Amino acid sequence: MQSLEQSDRSVTLNVCTCGKVQFGYGPITLHFEPDDFARFASAVARLFAEYQQLQPAHSTGATPLLHSDLCH
C-alpha cells in the first residue's frame, strides 16, 4: 500500500495493491475505484474554485447563492 498524508495527519490518501483508493479526512474514510476518485477530486477542485470566487462578495455582506435552502 502506498500512502500520502499531510503533516498533521488529518488528510490521508492510500492506494491499495489492488488499486483501490482510500481518502481519509479526519474520522471519515471514503473508498473509491481509481476513476471515481479522479472524478471526485476534480469535482471538489471545481467547487473550491467557485467558492473562492464567492469570498469577496461574502465579506462585503452580499449573500452568496450556493443553494436556495435556508442555512441552519
C-alpha positions as CSV (number, residue, x, y, z in Angstrom):
1,M,0.0,0.0,0.0
2,Q,1.3,3.5,-0.9
3,S,0.3,6.3,1.4
4,L,0.3,10.1,1.3
5,E,-0.7,12.3,4.3
6,Q,-0.5,15.9,5.4
7,S,1.9,16.8,8.2
8,D,-1.0,16.9,10.8
9,R,-2.2,13.6,9.5
10,S,-5.8,14.8,9.3
11,V,-5.9,14.1,5.5
12,T,-4.6,10.9,4.0
13,L,-4.6,9.1,0.7
14,N,-3.9,5.4,0.5
15,V,-3.6,3.3,-2.7
16,C,-4.0,-0.4,-2.1
17,T,-2.1,-3.0,-4.0
18,C,-5.4,-3.9,-5.6
19,G,-5.6,-0.4,-7.0
20,K,-8.5,1.0,-4.8
21,V,-8.1,4.4,-3.3
22,Q,-8.9,5.3,0.3
23,F,-9.3,9.0,1.1
24,G,-9.3,10.0,4.7
25,Y,-10.4,13.3,6.2
26,G,-10.4,13.3,10.0
27,P,-12.7,10.5,11.1
28,I,-14.2,10.0,7.7
29,T,-12.7,7.5,5.2
30,L,-14.1,7.2,1.6
31,H,-13.3,4.2,-0.6
32,F,-13.0,4.7,-4.4
33,E,-12.2,3.0,-7.6
34,P,-9.4,5.0,-9.2
35,D,-11.5,6.6,-11.9
36,D,-14.2,7.5,-9.3
37,F,-11.6,9.2,-7.1
38,A,-10.3,11.2,-10.0
39,R,-13.8,12.4,-10.8
40,F,-14.4,13.2,-7.1
41,A,-11.2,15.2,-6.7
42,S,-11.9,17.1,-9.9
43,A,-15.4,18.0,-8.7
44,V,-14.1,19.2,-5.3
45,A,-11.4,21.3,-7.0
46,R,-14.0,22.9,-9.3
47,L,-16.4,23.6,-6.4
48,F,-13.5,25.1,-4.3
49,A,-12.5,27.4,-7.2
50,E,-16.1,28.6,-7.4
51,Y,-16.3,29.0,-3.6
52,Q,-13.1,31.2,-3.6
53,Q,-14.8,33.5,-6.2
54,L,-17.7,34.0,-3.7
55,Q,-15.5,35.0,-0.9
56,P,-15.1,38.7,-1.8
57,A,-18.9,39.0,-2.2
58,H,-19.4,37.3,1.1
59,S,-17.0,39.6,3.0
60,T,-18.9,42.7,1.8
61,G,-22.2,41.4,3.2
62,A,-23.7,40.2,0.0
63,T,-25.4,36.8,0.2
64,P,-23.7,34.1,-1.9
65,L,-26.1,32.0,-3.9
66,L,-24.7,28.5,-3.2
67,H,-28.2,27.0,-2.8
68,S,-31.8,28.1,-2.2
69,D,-32.3,26.3,1.1
70,L,-32.2,28.1,4.4
71,C,-29.0,27.7,6.4
72,H,-29.4,26.2,9.9
